């Protein structure tokens, strides 16, 4: 008898939520980023490539495997945003780490440990170390990103 009562009690707990209010709806609101908002990014991209050099007959002259790893750690602050396109037009990035590794060779990028101001000028972005030099044309990785 106790066992039967226990089973009925357990069954009622299992079935009770199934009879709950299925018509309840909840609105989820996503906050749009705005001026002064900060975010922290930790990006690492690894590309593995096979480079093969062949002659006109298709014979392999040289073959090389290459791995390129890009690593960026930064805090980004939104300074201005386009209202009509909802995209950032001015940003400030404080880089803790910015480096590229090609195989065993590591290259520290010139803005590691520095703050970069990013501003949209026309259809392109301009990059400048805060209080220092403009990086336009000097850093393909910022341009690509």
N, C-alpha and C positions, 0 to 999 in steps of 0.2 A: 504494500500500500504506500509506504513512504517512497519507495523507488518510483512508483507510478506518478505520485504527486510531484516529485522532483523533476521527472521527465516532462510533465505537463507545464510546469513552471518554466523550465528551460526553453521549451518549444514556444511558449508565449513571448519570451524575450527575443527569440530569433524572429518570429513572425511579426511582432509589434512594429519594429521599424519599417518593415515592408508596407504596412498599412498607413505609414505617416503621410504627411502632406506633400504630395508629388508636385503640386501646383506652386509651391514656394519658388520664387526667383530672387536672384541676388544680382545686383549691379556691381561690376568690377570697374573701377576707374583707374586708368593709368596716367600717372603724372607726367606731363610733358616737361622736358628739360627747359630751363630758363637761365637767364643771366645770373652768374655767380655759382651755378651748380658745379659740383666737383665730382670727378670719378677717378678711380684708380684702375690702371690697366697693366696686365702682365701678359705680354704676347711673346710667343715663340713659334717661329715658322721654320720648318726644315724641308728642304728640297733635295732630292737625290736625282742626279743626272748621269746618264751614260753618254759620253762624247766619243763618237767614232769617226775617224778620218779614213776615207776609202779612195782608191784610185779610180780611173775611168772604167775599169773592168769589174769593179766591186770588191776588189781585194782590200782587206783591212790593212792600213798602214800604221795606224795608231788607235788605241782604245784606252779610254780613261774614265773611271768612275769618280764622281765628285759630289760631295755633300756640302750644302750651304745652309747654315743655321743663322737666322736673324733673331735677336732677343732684345726686347724693349720692356722696360718697367718705368712707368711714369704716372704722375698725377696730372689730370687735365681739368682746367677751369674754363667754363664757357663764358666768354666776355661779351659777345654779340651774336644775335641770331636773326636770320632773314624771316620775316613774318609770313611772306607769301610762299616761300619754298620750305619753311620749317627746317632749315639747315644752318649750321654754325657758319658765321662769317669771320669771327675772331676768336681765337683760343690761346690759352697759355698752357704749355706743357713743361712740367719740371721732371726731367729725366734722371732717374736713379741709375739706370743701366741702359746702354745703347751700344750693342756690339754685333759684329758679323764674324762668323767662323767659317772658313773655307778649309775643310779637312782639319788639319792640326793648327792652322794659322788663324789667330784671332786678331781682329782689328777693332779697336775702340773708336767709335764715331765721335766727331768733334763736339757734340753736344751732350755727351755723357756727363752727368753731374751739373748740368746747366739747365737754364730755363729757356725754352724756345717760344717765341711769339709767332703765331700762325694767323695770317690775314688773307682773306679772299680779295684779289684785285682783278677785276674783269672776270675772265673765265678760269683763272689760275689762282693758286695760293702762293703767297710769299712767306718765306721762313727766315726768321732773324733771331739770333741769340740775344736775349734781353740785355740791353746796354752794350751790344757789341755788333759783330759783323752779320751781314745778310748771307744766308746759306743758299740762295737761289742758284741752281746750276752746279753747286758743289756737292750736293748730297742727293743721289738718285733714290735713296730709300725713303726719305721724307716725301719726295715727289711722287713715288709709286704708291705710298700709303694714302 
